[in-house]
Structures are given as structure tokens and as C-alpha cells.
Amino acid sequence: MSRYDEDAKYDRPKRRTRPRTKDRPTYDAAPIASVITRDRGRYTCVLDDGQLVTAMKARQLGRKGVIVGDRVRLDGDASGDKDTLARIVEVEPRRTILRRSADDDDPIERPLVANAEQLVIVAAIANPEPRTRLIDRCLVAAFDAGMRPLICLTKTDLGDPDELLATYRPLGVEAVATQRDGDLSALVEQLRDRTSVLVGHSGVGKSTLVNALVPDADRAVGVVNDVTGRGRHTSTSTLVLRLPFGGWIVDTPGIRSFGLAHVDPQELIKAFGDLADETQDCPRGCTHAENESNCALDTAVAEGRVDAERVASYRRLLASREARD
């Protein structure tokens, strides 16, 4: 036997793999579902017929994130039976996306909820006191996301909401007022047949509202600390619930801040069509802020083409991007 033949028996056998192909599997016929919550890498999805399915993200999605509200295609066992697990193989294009950054110095945006139409900013008249800066920041996030903002004032039996509502009237933002065990018909009409996201500080009554709107939701309800005036986080995860009168509601954990580092002032002005039209004559690089010396908004106010209070309210929103909570 030759030396070559002797060495050959130690060679690693050739790999027998399928030839590479550019063809990829198609999931056009895969069922579509909506992601309603996430827990430790497992996603609860609801099919259009109401069936709940537990799924995981498929490896082929790579670093592409899946968030609550996403419309996704499922592969594998989508029966929803006990101990079954489907795979999320595709994420449908998002119509809207609500985002925030960790803080104002962090340019990395963090997507919160996809495909919602309305952002409901929940604030209490008292216990805890309303923080207008956070309301302003949530409004900025709503306008940036292309969502309809709605202010919902709770605990109005503890104070008069008119002064706070007047602050936002120039912006044309809809608002409703509620109180514990009170009539929710005005809020119901604003939520009907829409997908709405509830945001607000801990202790403002979000979970109480959710339990009243969806009787079987059973969301935990907390209390406000008498010393700090702040609530304790009772909802710890984002959850989508079907409203019995039509539509969906997304309950989110209480927040203490809302970073807006990702918001471009030039994009924010587009949410105010009348003001955006006037800024066409602004000098290049104008931010439309109060300290801009040649902003066309000032000329429009002086000549009576736009309301001064509306411009001042817009600039307050703009300033909230730099102000700390």
C-alpha cells in the first residue's frame, strides 16, 4: 500500500449537503395574527378568529424586533393547544409605531407599540398631581408617530379639570374627564372601533379604567404613596385587550419619563398643518423655537394669520424635548 493510500484513510469525509439556492420559503398562505403581549421571549398572539397562540421568534428574523401590536405570520402549530409553540416568521409592515428613548441623551429609539391609532394620555387631577411636562412629551410622541392624541383626566371628583384642559385647547387635542365609578360613555365613544394605547404615571388610574372598560381584564390596581405622591407600578407588562364595544386597548406599565431624543423638530411641525404652511418662509435651519429671531411663525402671529396661543402651545411642546421631567 502506498504512503498516499495509507494517509487517505485519515481524511475527513466530504460533507454531503444540499446545494445552495437563492430560493427562500414563502409564507403567503401562513395565518396572520396580532401580538398582544410578550413574556420572556414568548409571544401571545391572537388570530383573526380569536384563537390565542403562543409563539417564538424564528431565527430567520435575525435582529428584527417583534413588539406588541405587530401583525405577524405564523408557521408551525398555530392550533393554540396546550404545550404547542408556533414560530413568528414574518412581521407585516407597521402602519404606526409609538417610540421613546431611554432619556434625552440617548439617540437609540425603543419601539413600544405598533399599529395603534390613538394615544390616550391618562393624567389625574389630584393624587398624584398632573405633570404637564409629561403630557407634553406624550403629545410629541403621538404626533411623531402619526397617532391621534386623546387626553383622559381621571379623579375629577377631586378637582376642577377646566384649567388643565384650557392649556391644551389651542392644540385642538380632544379630551375627556372621568371619575371613579362615574359615567364612562364619553371615553367609550372615543375608544370605540379604534386601537388605543394608554400611557400615564403610576397611580393615575389606568388599571382602574381598564377594569371598568373590560370587566374580565383583572388588572392589578395600586395606591399612591402619601409621602412621595407617586404611584407604584401595578401593571408590569404591555397587554392588548379587546373592548366589548369594539376596538382594542393597550395597557402599558406606568412611566416616570418619556425620552424624545429620536424626535426631529422638522418632523414635529408637520403634525400642525396650519403652522407648517407658515414656516415655508423660515430661514434655513430654523427650529421654530421661541428663541429664533427670524421665525416666520412670529410674522404670521403679528399679521393675524395664526393664533398666538396655538403657536405658544406648539413651542411649549417643542421645548419639552429638551426639558427634564
C-alpha positions in Angstrom: 0.0 0.0 0.0 1.4 3.4 -1.0 2.0 6.1 1.5 -0.7 8.2 -0.1 -3.3 5.4 0.4 -2.2 5.0 4.0 -2.8 8.7 4.7 -6.0 8.8 2.8 -7.9 6.7 5.4 -7.5 9.5 7.9 -9.0 12.2 5.7 -12.2 13.8 6.9 -15.2 12.6 4.8 -16.7 15.0 2.4 -19.8 16.9 3.6 -22.9 15.8 1.8 -25.2 18.9 2.0 -27.9 20.2 -0.3 -26.7 22.6 -2.9 -27.1 26.3 -2.0 -30.1 28.0 -3.5 -31.4 31.6 -3.6 -35.0 30.4 -3.3 -36.5 31.1 0.1 -39.7 29.6 1.6 -42.8 31.7 1.1 -45.3 32.3 3.9 -48.0 33.9 1.9 -50.5 31.3 3.0 -49.4 31.4 6.6 -52.0 32.6 9.1 -51.8 36.2 10.3 -52.1 37.1 14.0 -51.6 40.1 16.2 -49.1 40.1 19.1 -50.9 41.0 22.3 -48.2 40.5 24.9 -44.7 39.3 25.4 -43.1 37.3 28.3 -39.5 36.1 28.4 -39.2 35.5 24.7 -42.6 34.0 24.2 -45.3 36.0 22.4 -49.0 35.6 22.9 -50.8 36.2 19.5 -54.4 36.3 18.6 -55.6 35.0 15.2 -58.4 36.9 13.4 -60.9 34.3 14.6 -60.0 35.0 18.2 -57.8 31.9 18.8 -54.8 32.5 21.1 -51.4 31.1 20.0 -48.1 31.1 21.8 -45.2 31.7 19.5 -41.4 32.4 19.5 -39.4 34.5 17.0 -38.0 32.5 14.2 -34.2 32.5 13.7 -34.5 33.9 10.2 -35.8 37.2 11.6 -32.4 37.9 13.0 -32.2 41.1 15.0 -35.6 42.3 13.7 -37.7 43.0 16.8 -41.2 41.9 17.4 -43.3 44.2 19.6 -46.8 44.3 21.0 -49.3 45.3 18.3 -47.3 43.8 15.4 -49.2 41.9 12.7 -47.2 38.7 12.1 -47.3 35.5 10.1 -47.1 32.2 12.0 -45.6 28.9 10.9 -45.8 25.6 12.7 -48.5 24.6 15.1 -51.0 27.5 15.3 -53.7 25.5 16.9 -53.3 27.1 20.3 -53.5 23.7 22.0 -51.7 23.3 25.3 -47.9 22.8 25.1 -47.8 23.9 21.4 -45.5 26.6 20.0 -45.7 28.4 16.7 -42.9 30.4 15.1 -43.2 34.1 14.0 -41.7 34.0 10.6 -42.6 37.4 9.2 -43.6 40.8 10.5 -46.1 42.8 8.4 -45.3 46.5 7.6 -46.3 48.7 10.5 -48.8 51.5 10.0 -47.7 53.4 13.1 -45.1 52.9 15.8 -45.0 54.5 19.2 -41.4 55.1 20.3 -39.4 56.6 23.1 -35.8 56.8 24.0 -34.4 55.9 27.5 -33.6 59.5 28.1 -32.9 62.7 26.2 -29.2 62.0 25.7 -29.8 58.5 24.3 -30.4 58.6 20.5 -31.4 55.0 20.4 -35.2 54.8 20.0 -37.1 52.0 21.6 -40.3 50.9 19.9 -43.2 50.3 22.3 -46.4 49.5 20.4 -47.1 49.0 16.7 -50.2 49.7 14.6 -52.1 51.7 17.2 -54.3 54.6 16.0 -54.7 56.6 19.2 -52.6 57.5 22.2 -54.6 58.1 25.3 -52.6 60.2 27.8 -54.1 59.4 31.3 -53.5 62.0 34.0 -55.1 62.5 37.4 -56.4 65.9 38.6 -55.0 65.1 42.0 -53.4 62.3 43.9 -51.0 62.4 42.1 -50.9 65.9 40.8 -50.8 66.2 37.0 -47.4 66.8 35.4 -47.9 68.8 32.3 -44.4 68.2 31.1 -45.0 64.5 30.7 -48.3 65.2 29.0 -46.5 67.5 26.6 -43.9 64.8 25.9 -46.5 62.2 25.2 -48.3 64.5 22.8 -45.0 65.0 21.0 -44.6 61.2 20.8 -48.1 60.8 19.4 -47.7 63.5 16.7 -44.3 62.0 15.8 -45.9 58.5 15.5 -48.8 59.8 13.4 -51.3 58.8 16.1 -54.4 60.7 17.3 -53.8 62.0 20.8 -56.5 62.0 23.5 -56.2 63.4 27.0 -58.1 61.5 29.6 -58.3 63.2 33.0 -59.2 61.0 36.0 -60.2 61.7 39.6 -62.1 64.8 38.5 -64.2 64.5 41.7 -61.0 65.7 43.5 -60.6 68.9 41.5 -61.7 71.1 38.5 -60.3 69.9 35.2 -61.1 73.1 33.3 -57.8 74.9 33.9 -55.7 72.0 32.8 -57.9 71.4 29.7 -57.6 75.0 28.7 -53.8 74.5 28.5 -54.3 72.1 25.6 -57.3 73.6 23.9 -55.2 75.7 21.4 -53.6 72.5 20.1 -57.0 71.1 19.2 -56.4 67.9 21.2 -59.6 66.0 22.3 -60.1 65.4 26.0 -62.4 63.6 28.3 -62.9 63.8 32.1 -63.7 60.8 34.3 -64.1 60.0 38.0 -64.1 56.8 40.0 -67.4 54.8 39.5 -68.5 57.6 37.2 -70.0 57.6 33.7 -67.5 56.5 31.0 -69.7 57.0 28.0 -67.7 59.9 26.7 -64.5 57.8 26.9 -66.2 54.8 25.3 -67.1 56.8 22.3 -63.5 58.0 21.8 -62.3 54.4 22.1 -64.9 52.6 20.0 -63.6 50.7 17.0 -60.1 52.1 17.5 -56.8 50.6 18.7 -55.8 52.9 21.6 -52.7 52.9 23.8 -53.0 54.1 27.4 -49.9 55.8 28.9 -49.5 57.7 32.1 -47.8 57.8 35.5 -48.3 55.0 38.0 -51.3 55.8 40.3 -53.3 57.9 37.8 -56.0 55.2 37.4 -55.1 53.4 34.2 -55.7 50.0 35.5 -59.0 51.1 37.1 -60.1 52.4 33.7 -59.1 49.2 32.0 -61.0 47.1 34.6 -64.1 49.2 34.1 -63.9 49.1 30.3 -63.0 45.4 30.1 -64.7 43.7 33.1 -62.7 40.5 32.9 -59.4 42.2 32.5 -58.5 41.8 36.2 -55.6 44.3 36.0 -54.0 45.0 39.4 -54.8 48.3 41.0 -52.4 50.2 43.2 -52.3 53.1 45.5 -50.4 56.4 45.7 -47.7 56.9 48.3 -48.8 59.6 50.7 -45.2 60.8 51.2 -43.9 60.9 47.6 -47.2 61.5 45.8 -46.2 58.8 43.3 -47.9 55.5 42.4 -46.4 52.1 42.5 -46.1 50.1 39.2 -49.1 47.7 39.2 -49.1 46.8 35.5 -45.7 45.2 34.7 -46.2 44.3 31.1 -47.8 45.7 28.0 -51.1 43.9 27.2 -53.6 44.3 24.4 -57.3 43.7 25.3 -60.4 43.5 23.1 -63.0 46.1 24.0 -66.5 44.7 24.3 -68.0 47.6 22.4 -65.5 47.3 19.5 -61.8 48.1 19.2 -58.7 47.3 21.2 -57.0 48.9 24.2 -53.3 48.6 25.0 -52.5 48.9 28.7 -48.8 49.8 29.4 -46.9 49.9 32.7 -46.7 53.3 34.5 -44.0 55.5 33.2 -41.8 58.2 35.0 -40.3 59.8 31.9 -40.6 59.8 28.2 -37.3 60.4 26.3 -37.7 62.2 22.9 -34.1 62.2 21.6 -35.4 60.5 18.4 -37.9 63.2 17.5 -36.9 65.6 14.7 -38.4 69.2 15.2 -38.8 69.4 11.4 -41.0 66.4 11.5 -43.0 67.5 14.5 -44.2 70.7 12.8 -45.8 68.5 10.1 -48.4 67.5 12.6 -49.8 71.1 12.6 -50.7 71.8 9.0 -51.6 75.4 9.5 -48.3 76.2 11.3 -46.3 74.1 8.8 -47.7 76.2 5.9 -46.4 79.4 7.5 -42.9 78.0 8.2 -42.2 77.8 4.4 -40.7 81.3 4.7 -38.5 80.4 7.6 -34.7 80.7 7.1 -32.7 77.5 6.5 -32.1 75.6 9.8 -34.9 77.4 11.7 -36.2 75.2 14.6 -39.3 77.4 15.1 -38.5 77.7 18.7 -39.2 80.8 20.8 -35.6 82.0 20.6 -35.5 82.0 16.8 -35.1 85.6 15.7 -36.5 85.3 12.2 -39.0 82.5 12.5 -42.0 83.0 10.1 -44.4 81.9 12.8 -43.8 85.3 14.6 -44.6 87.1 11.4 -47.8 85.0 11.0 -48.9 85.8 14.5 -48.2 89.6 14.1 -50.2 89.6 10.9 -53.1 87.7 12.4 -52.9 84.6 10.2 -52.4 82.2 13.1 -53.5 82.2 16.7 -50.8 83.3 19.1 -51.9 80.8 21.8 -51.6 78.0 19.3 -48.0 79.0 18.4 -47.1 79.3 22.1 -48.6 75.8 22.8 -46.7 74.3 19.9 -43.4 75.9 21.1 -44.1 74.5 24.6 -44.3 71.0 23.1 -41.1 71.7 21.2 -39.3 72.9 24.4 -40.4 69.7 26.2 -37.9 67.8 24.1 -35.1 69.5 25.9 -36.7 69.9 29.4 -36.2 67.3 32.0 -39.2 65.6 33.6 
